[in-house]
Amino acid sequence: MRVKENLLGTAYNRLSATRSSQRIAIVGSQASGKTVFLTSLISHLKHHDPKAMNLGQGVEILKCEEVGGSLSLAKFPYEYNRSTLVHDNTWPAKTTDASVIKLELKLKKGRKRPEQVILEFMDFPGERAVDFQMFTRSYEEWSDMVLDSIQADCCYAELAREFNALSENITDEKEVTYAYKKFLGNALTQRYSRIITPSVFLIDCEGTRPDADGTPDIWCRERFCGLSAAEEFVPLSKPSRLNNKKLAAKFADRYRKYKRKVVTPLVKWLSDADQMFILLDTPQILAGGSSMYNDEQAIAEQVIELCDYKKGFWHDLFQVGFLGWLLCKPSRIRQVGIVATKSDMVATNDDIDNMESLIRQMTYKKLRGISADKFDFFTCSTVVSTEPVGGRPPRLRGRLVYNAQGEKISESSSEIVEFTPSRMPEFWPNDDEWDNYSFPDVYPQVSARRDTPPRQEGLERIVKFILGL
């Protein structure tokens, strides 16, 4: 069991120093690669081959088995995800619900006695990350922040013009709610899904997503901005709240219920982790432009803030007792890793180095102010699906998902071709330099053998960070 969940286990673990337990949060917005990252990581832990993932001289994972589980969360579907990669030759479907997997490792370090290590990981829908801003904020504070974010971006402000005009003179709850949902629907058509909050508009409590063939008007009728059609809420400006106190109070009550059911359980699990890895898809951010950069940075900073979430002495004392508190001290996130994913989508080592430079620029100032004991930056591809070709400009070889006209190629029809990805800049572009970045999607390449993990690059540094090697 986890250190804080079992006092006797805690004392034994600390005193024997032969068994350790770590809760590890894998965080990122949608499409950042969390599910693929965790599936490949588990495969390499279960079937560790020092030639495929070198953890250091004499270091080897002798055994890795799934143990226990969670009473409140589903089990992470490792076998299903791996089967999708192998047999369907495509990427796993987007995560629709939070899930957990707990692994027990027998870790050999040279001639030392093998250690038992327990690692617990969580995967959750990336769409929920935008709701993290609710956790420490009241309805009024959340409203102000969402509205400020909309006005600060010209693209969002244009999409929200109808809602902004209506919110200045509210006459009907349904009308203002519909206008806000229309803004969210328009944002979704423009692939600005990282601004969509509450996130149940994009993925509801049952894991259902909007029909891909739908329109903003259809989504407004079918999707909710709250726990149900009767519990919707939208952000209101301060003047609107003062002029419509009853409506503001009603929205505030629904907001609190939503936060209690959807946001708080997830954030508390994450804030109670020992380690956190934040995944950033730098090729996608560059291709998405400054709006996507602003959204991704905001989400990363909100997650980093969880490192300083304080539960307090009495909370910890209640959890583990006085002796446990003396042994453990208050639990908190002690290590943070910022990971630039999909390094196989760039063509040179210089590009990979620049990926690390970009995520450092994006998060370093925020990381520098937190209380974590250690943080570091990584680049990796947990399922390498391209081959470098070289040449000028440098090229890659892989099986493309889309053709030059933007039409999807079926997996069975996609052939290995050469293509030229954009070069990765050393610094984030200025406003007039965001136009021409392109990193084509490719289908995965994974061995059908169960005991052969996907080809990876950079994952060994992350595993060594997790295990303290």
PLY file of the C-alpha trace (Angstrom):
ply
format ascii 1.0
element vertex 469
property float x
property float y
property float z
element edge 468
property int vertex1
property int vertex2
end_header
0.00 0.00 0.00
1.03 3.62 -0.30
3.20 5.06 2.45
0.52 7.30 3.96
-2.21 4.64 3.74
-0.64 2.09 6.04
1.23 3.13 9.18
2.86 -0.24 9.85
3.88 -0.51 6.22
5.33 2.97 6.37
7.45 2.17 9.40
8.65 -1.09 7.85
9.51 0.57 4.54
11.44 3.42 6.13
13.34 1.25 8.58
14.17 -1.64 6.24
15.03 0.59 3.27
14.48 -2.40 0.96
11.00 -1.48 -0.24
9.69 1.82 -1.55
6.39 3.06 -2.92
5.90 5.91 -5.35
2.73 7.47 -6.74
3.47 9.02 -10.13
1.18 11.45 -11.93
1.36 11.62 -15.74
-0.19 14.94 -16.75
-0.80 16.75 -20.02
-3.53 18.24 -22.15
-5.37 16.14 -24.71
-3.27 14.57 -27.48
-0.04 15.12 -25.55
0.59 11.36 -25.64
-0.08 10.33 -22.02
-1.73 6.98 -22.82
0.96 5.95 -25.33
3.68 7.17 -22.96
2.35 5.07 -20.09
1.63 2.00 -22.24
5.20 1.93 -23.58
6.67 2.66 -20.15
4.79 -0.28 -18.63
5.91 -2.54 -21.47
9.56 -1.64 -20.86
9.18 -2.22 -17.11
7.44 -5.58 -17.59
9.92 -6.83 -20.20
13.07 -4.93 -19.37
15.92 -5.53 -21.78
19.11 -3.61 -20.88
19.95 -3.48 -24.59
16.63 -1.77 -25.40
16.61 0.49 -22.31
19.95 0.85 -20.53
19.45 1.94 -16.91
23.14 1.77 -16.01
25.77 -0.90 -15.52
24.47 -3.78 -13.44
20.96 -2.31 -13.17
18.13 -4.57 -14.26
14.43 -5.02 -13.56
14.21 -8.72 -12.74
10.44 -8.84 -12.42
7.48 -6.50 -12.85
3.94 -7.53 -11.97
0.63 -5.73 -11.62
-0.62 -5.68 -8.03
-3.67 -4.39 -6.20
-5.71 -1.65 -7.75
-8.02 1.19 -6.84
-11.45 0.97 -5.24
-12.59 4.21 -6.85
-10.79 4.23 -10.23
-10.75 1.83 -13.16
-7.69 -0.21 -14.03
-5.48 1.25 -16.75
-6.15 -0.86 -19.90
-2.54 -1.72 -20.68
-3.24 -4.92 -22.62
-5.95 -3.27 -24.73
-3.75 -0.27 -25.53
-0.82 -2.47 -26.51
-3.09 -4.63 -28.67
-4.31 -1.49 -30.45
-0.74 -0.46 -31.19
0.30 -3.93 -32.35
-2.67 -5.53 -34.10
-4.55 -2.44 -35.33
-1.33 -0.58 -36.12
-2.91 2.62 -34.88
-2.76 4.82 -31.82
-5.02 3.99 -28.83
-8.33 5.82 -28.57
-8.43 8.96 -26.48
-8.76 8.36 -22.75
-12.36 8.70 -21.54
-11.98 8.08 -17.81
-9.36 8.23 -15.08
-7.56 4.92 -14.51
-4.76 3.61 -12.31
-2.18 0.85 -12.53
0.08 -0.34 -9.72
3.28 -2.27 -10.46
5.61 -4.17 -8.15
9.21 -4.31 -9.38
12.18 -6.37 -8.26
15.08 -4.03 -9.00
18.67 -5.29 -9.16
21.52 -2.81 -8.69
24.84 -4.51 -9.25
25.74 -6.90 -6.43
23.30 -5.38 -3.94
20.33 -7.30 -2.68
17.36 -6.77 -5.07
14.89 -4.11 -3.93
11.12 -4.22 -4.12
9.67 -1.06 -5.61
5.99 -0.24 -6.02
5.01 2.29 -8.68
1.45 3.55 -9.06
0.52 5.52 -12.19
-2.61 7.40 -13.21
-3.95 8.19 -16.68
-6.85 10.59 -17.15
-8.55 12.52 -19.97
-6.35 15.46 -20.89
-9.47 17.56 -21.38
-9.87 17.65 -17.58
-6.61 19.56 -17.17
-8.24 22.87 -18.08
-10.60 22.41 -15.11
-7.70 22.32 -12.64
-7.95 26.10 -12.43
-11.22 25.57 -10.51
-9.65 23.70 -7.62
-8.40 26.67 -5.58
-10.77 29.27 -7.02
-14.30 30.38 -6.24
-16.91 30.70 -8.96
-16.28 34.45 -9.06
-12.52 33.99 -9.43
-12.96 31.31 -12.08
-15.35 33.54 -14.05
-12.94 36.45 -14.04
-10.04 34.25 -15.12
-11.94 32.59 -17.99
-13.26 35.90 -19.28
-9.82 37.50 -19.04
-8.35 34.58 -21.02
-10.96 35.04 -23.73
-10.36 38.78 -24.04
-6.57 38.37 -24.03
-6.66 36.32 -27.25
-8.07 37.96 -30.37
-9.12 34.59 -31.84
-11.09 33.64 -28.73
-12.56 37.14 -28.40
-13.91 36.97 -31.95
-15.48 33.54 -31.36
-17.06 34.79 -28.11
-18.41 38.06 -29.52
-22.06 36.98 -29.28
-21.62 35.70 -25.73
-19.76 38.85 -24.64
-22.47 41.10 -26.02
-25.24 39.10 -24.39
-23.48 38.82 -21.00
-23.47 42.62 -20.67
-27.26 42.67 -20.54
-28.51 39.30 -19.32
-32.24 38.74 -19.52
-32.49 34.95 -19.55
-30.43 32.12 -18.04
-30.98 29.76 -20.98
-30.03 32.42 -23.48
-26.68 33.27 -21.87
-25.91 29.58 -21.30
-26.63 28.78 -24.94
-24.43 31.69 -26.08
-21.50 30.42 -24.00
-21.95 26.89 -25.31
-22.05 28.30 -28.82
-18.67 29.90 -28.14
-17.31 26.55 -26.90
-18.71 24.82 -29.98
-17.10 27.38 -32.28
-13.82 26.96 -30.41
-14.06 23.20 -30.91
-14.49 23.58 -34.67
-11.30 25.65 -34.72
-9.49 23.01 -32.61
-9.22 25.41 -29.68
-10.38 22.70 -27.30
-7.93 23.72 -24.57
-10.12 26.72 -23.74
-13.20 24.52 -23.18
-14.25 24.68 -19.54
-16.16 23.12 -17.87
-14.59 20.17 -19.62
-17.77 18.04 -19.53
-18.83 19.95 -22.65
-16.02 18.09 -24.42
-16.05 14.79 -22.50
-18.95 14.18 -20.12
-18.96 12.19 -16.88
-19.71 8.98 -18.83
-16.77 9.55 -21.17
-18.90 10.49 -24.20
-17.46 12.99 -26.67
-19.24 15.28 -29.14
-20.18 13.73 -32.47
-17.30 14.55 -34.80
-19.78 15.27 -37.61
-21.83 17.66 -35.48
-22.07 21.44 -35.57
-21.93 24.07 -32.80
-25.74 24.26 -32.79
-26.07 20.49 -32.45
-23.47 20.37 -29.68
-25.25 23.20 -27.84
-28.38 21.06 -27.69
-26.64 17.79 -26.84
-23.79 18.87 -24.53
-23.94 20.39 -21.04
-21.91 23.02 -19.19
-22.33 21.24 -15.87
-23.30 17.92 -14.34
-26.63 17.85 -16.20
-29.03 20.00 -18.21
-30.48 21.29 -14.92
-27.06 22.07 -13.40
-25.34 24.18 -16.04
-23.20 27.20 -15.23
-21.19 29.69 -17.29
-18.76 32.48 -16.38
-20.27 35.89 -15.61
-18.42 39.19 -15.38
-18.40 41.17 -12.14
-20.97 43.74 -13.37
-23.21 40.88 -14.58
-22.94 39.14 -11.20
-23.87 42.34 -9.38
-26.84 42.99 -11.68
-28.05 39.37 -11.60
-27.34 38.22 -8.04
-29.85 35.37 -8.05
-28.46 33.91 -11.27
-24.88 34.35 -10.06
-25.72 32.56 -6.81
-27.37 29.73 -8.75
-24.33 29.35 -11.03
-21.98 29.48 -8.02
-23.86 26.63 -6.31
-23.75 24.48 -9.46
-20.07 25.32 -9.89
-19.29 24.08 -6.36
-21.14 20.81 -6.99
-19.28 20.31 -10.26
-15.93 21.02 -8.64
-16.69 18.62 -5.79
-17.63 15.72 -8.10
-15.40 16.17 -11.16
-12.38 18.28 -10.23
-11.53 17.72 -6.57
-11.09 13.88 -6.60
-8.73 14.03 -9.57
-6.68 16.97 -8.33
-6.32 15.48 -4.85
-4.96 12.25 -6.34
-2.50 14.25 -8.39
-1.47 16.59 -5.57
-0.88 13.56 -3.34
1.62 12.10 -5.83
5.31 11.75 -5.05
6.40 12.54 -8.59
4.79 14.33 -11.51
5.59 14.31 -15.22
4.06 16.99 -17.43
3.98 16.02 -21.12
4.24 18.74 -23.77
3.81 18.01 -27.48
6.14 20.68 -28.87
5.58 19.80 -32.57
1.83 20.16 -32.08
2.23 23.45 -30.18
4.40 24.92 -32.93
1.91 23.82 -35.59
-0.98 25.21 -33.52
0.38 28.74 -33.13
0.53 31.27 -30.32
-3.00 30.53 -29.03
-2.09 26.89 -28.44
1.20 27.94 -26.83
-0.64 30.23 -24.40
-3.15 27.49 -23.51
-0.48 24.82 -23.01
1.67 27.08 -20.87
-1.33 28.08 -18.73
-2.30 24.43 -18.17
1.30 23.47 -17.33
1.55 26.31 -14.81
-1.77 25.34 -13.19
-0.50 21.78 -12.79
2.85 22.92 -11.41
0.97 24.89 -8.74
-0.27 21.56 -7.34
3.24 20.97 -6.01
2.60 23.62 -3.35
-0.91 22.52 -2.42
-0.82 22.18 1.38
-3.10 19.69 3.14
-1.98 20.70 6.62
-0.80 18.99 9.77
-4.21 17.73 10.94
-4.99 16.16 7.55
-1.74 14.20 7.61
-2.11 13.30 11.28
-5.55 11.86 10.61
-4.25 9.84 7.66
-1.24 8.14 9.24
-1.25 8.87 12.97
1.42 10.68 14.96
4.16 8.06 14.46
3.39 7.96 10.74
3.58 11.74 10.57
7.00 11.68 12.25
8.22 9.08 9.78
6.69 10.53 6.62
6.21 14.23 7.26
3.48 15.87 5.13
3.21 14.25 1.71
3.85 16.41 -1.34
5.12 16.23 -4.89
8.89 16.01 -4.51
10.06 15.51 -8.11
8.79 17.09 -11.32
9.75 16.16 -14.86
8.84 18.23 -17.92
8.80 15.98 -20.99
8.89 17.01 -24.66
7.16 14.07 -26.34
7.25 12.74 -29.92
10.94 13.37 -30.50
10.76 10.94 -33.45
8.84 13.62 -35.36
11.98 15.73 -35.83
14.89 14.80 -38.06
18.15 15.70 -36.27
19.78 15.60 -32.84
19.95 19.40 -32.91
16.17 19.46 -33.27
15.81 17.17 -30.27
18.11 19.43 -28.22
15.95 22.40 -29.24
12.83 20.57 -28.05
14.31 20.43 -24.57
15.28 24.08 -24.80
11.71 25.05 -25.72
10.03 23.26 -22.81
12.63 24.75 -20.48
11.81 28.26 -21.72
8.10 27.51 -21.32
8.11 26.30 -17.70
11.39 27.18 -15.95
10.23 30.40 -14.29
7.23 28.65 -12.73
9.25 25.60 -11.67
11.87 27.76 -10.02
9.31 29.06 -7.51
7.90 25.75 -6.24
8.92 23.66 -3.24
9.72 20.42 -5.10
13.09 18.90 -4.18
14.07 18.28 -7.80
12.94 19.01 -11.34
14.40 18.17 -14.73
13.67 18.34 -18.46
13.45 15.41 -20.87
12.85 14.62 -24.53
11.54 11.24 -25.58
9.58 9.16 -28.02
8.10 6.13 -26.28
7.05 4.54 -29.60
9.60 5.47 -32.26
7.78 5.22 -35.60
10.12 7.01 -38.01
13.61 6.55 -39.41
15.95 9.48 -40.15
17.00 9.67 -43.80
19.37 12.63 -43.74
19.86 14.91 -46.70
19.28 18.64 -47.02
16.81 19.45 -45.65
16.81 16.44 -43.28
14.03 13.95 -43.93
12.24 11.14 -42.12
10.72 7.86 -43.28
7.39 6.60 -41.93
3.77 5.61 -42.68
1.73 8.81 -42.97
-1.78 9.11 -41.49
-2.83 11.94 -43.87
-1.99 12.65 -47.49
-0.98 16.00 -48.99
-4.66 16.98 -49.35
-5.36 16.37 -45.66
-7.37 13.20 -46.32
-6.88 10.32 -43.90
-5.08 7.27 -45.29
-6.28 3.96 -43.90
-3.71 1.97 -41.98
-3.81 -0.83 -44.54
-3.23 1.60 -47.42
-0.49 3.69 -45.85
2.97 2.88 -47.19
6.38 3.93 -45.89
7.36 7.20 -47.54
9.93 9.92 -47.02
8.78 13.33 -45.82
10.33 16.57 -44.58
9.25 17.82 -41.13
9.85 21.40 -40.06
13.06 22.19 -38.22
12.69 22.72 -34.48
13.63 26.33 -33.54
15.96 27.11 -30.67
13.52 29.73 -29.31
9.75 30.06 -29.47
8.74 32.06 -32.56
7.63 35.67 -32.57
4.06 36.41 -33.59
4.90 36.70 -37.30
6.86 33.41 -37.38
4.17 30.85 -36.46
2.80 30.09 -39.91
4.83 27.36 -41.53
5.43 24.59 -38.99
4.40 21.11 -40.10
5.02 17.73 -38.45
2.98 15.03 -40.27
1.28 12.31 -38.19
2.51 8.75 -38.68
1.17 5.32 -37.78
2.93 3.42 -34.95
5.50 0.70 -35.50
5.38 -1.90 -32.70
6.53 -5.52 -32.59
3.76 -8.12 -32.31
5.82 -10.09 -29.78
4.42 -9.62 -26.26
7.86 -9.58 -24.68
9.28 -6.97 -27.09
8.61 -3.38 -25.95
8.28 -0.61 -28.54
11.44 1.02 -29.83
12.08 4.13 -27.73
14.45 7.03 -27.37
14.98 9.01 -24.21
12.78 6.85 -21.98
15.71 5.45 -19.98
16.48 8.91 -18.52
12.89 9.19 -17.29
12.90 5.71 -15.73
16.20 6.46 -13.98
14.66 9.68 -12.65
11.65 7.74 -11.35
13.76 5.05 -9.68
16.40 7.42 -8.35
19.24 5.79 -10.34
0 1
1 2
2 3
3 4
4 5
5 6
6 7
7 8
8 9
9 10
10 11
11 12
12 13
13 14
14 15
15 16
16 17
17 18
18 19
19 20
20 21
21 22
22 23
23 24
24 25
25 26
26 27
27 28
28 29
29 30
30 31
31 32
32 33
33 34
34 35
35 36
36 37
37 38
38 39
39 40
40 41
41 42
42 43
43 44
44 45
45 46
46 47
47 48
48 49
49 50
50 51
51 52
52 53
53 54
54 55
55 56
56 57
57 58
58 59
59 60
60 61
61 62
62 63
63 64
64 65
65 66
66 67
67 68
68 69
69 70
70 71
71 72
72 73
73 74
74 75
75 76
76 77
77 78
78 79
79 80
80 81
81 82
82 83
83 84
84 85
85 86
86 87
87 88
88 89
89 90
90 91
91 92
92 93
93 94
94 95
95 96
96 97
97 98
98 99
99 100
100 101
101 102
102 103
103 104
104 105
105 106
106 107
107 108
108 109
109 110
110 111
111 112
112 113
113 114
114 115
115 116
116 117
117 118
118 119
119 120
120 121
121 122
122 123
123 124
124 125
125 126
126 127
127 128
128 129
129 130
130 131
131 132
132 133
133 134
134 135
135 136
136 137
137 138
138 139
139 140
140 141
141 142
142 143
143 144
144 145
145 146
146 147
147 148
148 149
149 150
150 151
151 152
152 153
153 154
154 155
155 156
156 157
157 158
158 159
159 160
160 161
161 162
162 163
163 164
164 165
165 166
166 167
167 168
168 169
169 170
170 171
171 172
172 173
173 174
174 175
175 176
176 177
177 178
178 179
179 180
180 181
181 182
182 183
183 184
184 185
185 186
186 187
187 188
188 189
189 190
190 191
191 192
192 193
193 194
194 195
195 196
196 197
197 198
198 199
199 200
200 201
201 202
202 203
203 204
204 205
205 206
206 207
207 208
208 209
209 210
210 211
211 212
212 213
213 214
214 215
215 216
216 217
217 218
218 219
219 220
220 221
221 222
222 223
223 224
224 225
225 226
226 227
227 228
228 229
229 230
230 231
231 232
232 233
233 234
234 235
235 236
236 237
237 238
238 239
239 240
240 241
241 242
242 243
243 244
244 245
245 246
246 247
247 248
248 249
249 250
250 251
251 252
252 253
253 254
254 255
255 256
256 257
257 258
258 259
259 260
260 261
261 262
262 263
263 264
264 265
265 266
266 267
267 268
268 269
269 270
270 271
271 272
272 273
273 274
274 275
275 276
276 277
277 278
278 279
279 280
280 281
281 282
282 283
283 284
284 285
285 286
286 287
287 288
288 289
289 290
290 291
291 292
292 293
293 294
294 295
295 296
296 297
297 298
298 299
299 300
300 301
301 302
302 303
303 304
304 305
305 306
306 307
307 308
308 309
309 310
310 311
311 312
312 313
313 314
314 315
315 316
316 317
317 318
318 319
319 320
320 321
321 322
322 323
323 324
324 325
325 326
326 327
327 328
328 329
329 330
330 331
331 332
332 333
333 334
334 335
335 336
336 337
337 338
338 339
339 340
340 341
341 342
342 343
343 344
344 345
345 346
346 347
347 348
348 349
349 350
350 351
351 352
352 353
353 354
354 355
355 356
356 357
357 358
358 359
359 360
360 361
361 362
362 363
363 364
364 365
365 366
366 367
367 368
368 369
369 370
370 371
371 372
372 373
373 374
374 375
375 376
376 377
377 378
378 379
379 380
380 381
381 382
382 383
383 384
384 385
385 386
386 387
387 388
388 389
389 390
390 391
391 392
392 393
393 394
394 395
395 396
396 397
397 398
398 399
399 400
400 401
401 402
402 403
403 404
404 405
405 406
406 407
407 408
408 409
409 410
410 411
411 412
412 413
413 414
414 415
415 416
416 417
417 418
418 419
419 420
420 421
421 422
422 423
423 424
424 425
425 426
426 427
427 428
428 429
429 430
430 431
431 432
432 433
433 434
434 435
435 436
436 437
437 438
438 439
439 440
440 441
441 442
442 443
443 444
444 445
445 446
446 447
447 448
448 449
449 450
450 451
451 452
452 453
453 454
454 455
455 456
456 457
457 458
458 459
459 460
460 461
461 462
462 463
463 464
464 465
465 466
466 467
467 468
